[in-house]
Amino acid sequence: MTKHRLIPALIVALLLVLLAAPAGPVAAQDTPGAFIPAPCMFEGIELGPTTLDGAALGFECGYVVVPLRHAEPDGATIRLPVAVRRATAGAPDPLLLAQGGPGGDAFKVFSILVQPTGDLSTSRDIVIFNQRGTPYAEPELTCPETDAALADILAADSEEGERLYNEAMAACYDRLLAEGIDLSAFNSLENAADVPLIARALGYDEYNFYGVSYGTLLGLHLMRNHPEGLRSVILDSVVPPDVNFLSEIAASEDRVFGEVFAACAADPACAAAYPNLEARFYALVAQYDQLPVDMTLTDPETGQSYDTYLDGRGLRSVLYQLLYVPRMAAVLPSVIANIEAGDLRYLEAMWPLLVFDQLVAEGMYNSVICAEDADIDVAAVPLDGVRPEIAATAVDSLQSILDGCARWQVEPLPPSVDDPVVSDIPTLSLIHI
């Protein structure tokens, strides 16, 4: 049976309507602050062979139109994807959720974490939005060029891999520029200015804001520059504006590993099972620098396998990134011992979660970082007290990032963005231990 068959009279009526309608998009749709309903653009929770999309999870979806540059409200516009789950009891008291990155996909994370039957969902409207330039936004600053180069990047040592990645990102920059995208408009200040417009487009005079990681920096810019209607703020894993995170990468890695090793040494059971863990770890790093290993990583979504080269610098990097995973610190001693014994199954299972992660729009990441944090002197980066194994590669790694920003040319933000934020808006800061 043919579905959705139109009778001739209805076809004629539709043609008359179309002929009478003005050509091009409806003007209201291009007006900043307009909300355009649309089918939910993201996949939600996978339950066996079935995937519950946004609508099945109870969300109403669409796009909010915002100015490309807020100083030019009558100029070009872009569209940001949003999803709203309405409160089932009480006043809406909306909560807007912002992901990190920068460039992260909020739908992939929050649509799963915010359960439809939870207290949070029943008592207030939940609004998930993707920031400008991120997945599903229009335009979307993703870089398929890095995916095309992935096989070569994985097969190379750390230094060569960084060079190949920067080449792929340069090609992405050239393509986005050729498409006419104003990459300098994709920064934290424009990003923060979008948030109150999203709230008003959805009919909210007041709203609450939750940001995680880079989303906290977005929240701080929001508190300073756009406090109107902002009822309260939750900053989860705070990124202070007055700290340049690029210059702190080496110190952060040193501190995180140091905390894990110290915790194990202070715990009698851990110390007995994994004695001298810190020395063993850095000996393992040195061993991999001398004798790198070849591995095979498999993309869990496509099933495609990649030949992968792992040296000591790469081993450090992978384990450091995996410490973002909850409770990873508790299993790291066992992972190190297994790697010592030649058992790489944990890395083979977990590393693909990083390598094949599709949650971040790399073009948006570069535009934000290069505008806000690339104004540093590599020679002045503090490395006192940092483990020599980490300090030895810190300058080259940081210089590689800055070289990438030199090719990814965007307008720098004013120095005032680095000023501490002073605000009387009720704020909850969360630190994960």
Secondary structure, DSSP 8 states (H G I E B T S, - for coil): --SS---HHHHHHHHHHHHHS-SSS-GGGGSTT-EEE----SEEEEETTEEEETTTTT-EEEEEEEESSTT-TTS-EEEEEEEEE--SSS----EEEE--TTTB-HHHHHHHHS-TTSHHHHHS-EEEE--TBSTTSBSB---HHHHHTHHHHHHS-HHHHHHHHHHHHHHHHHHHHHTT--GGG-SHHHHHHHHHHHHHHTT-SSEEEEEETHHHHHHHHHHHH--TTEEEEEEES---TTS-TTTTHHHHHHHHHHHHHHHHHHSHHHHHHSTTHHHHHHHHHHHHHHS-EEEEEE-TTT--EEEEEE-HHHHHHHHHHHTTSTTHHHHHHHHHHHHHTT--HHHHHHHHHHHT---B-HHHHHHHHHHHT----GGGS--TTS-HHHHHHHHHHHHHHHHHHHHS------GGGGS-----S-EEEE---
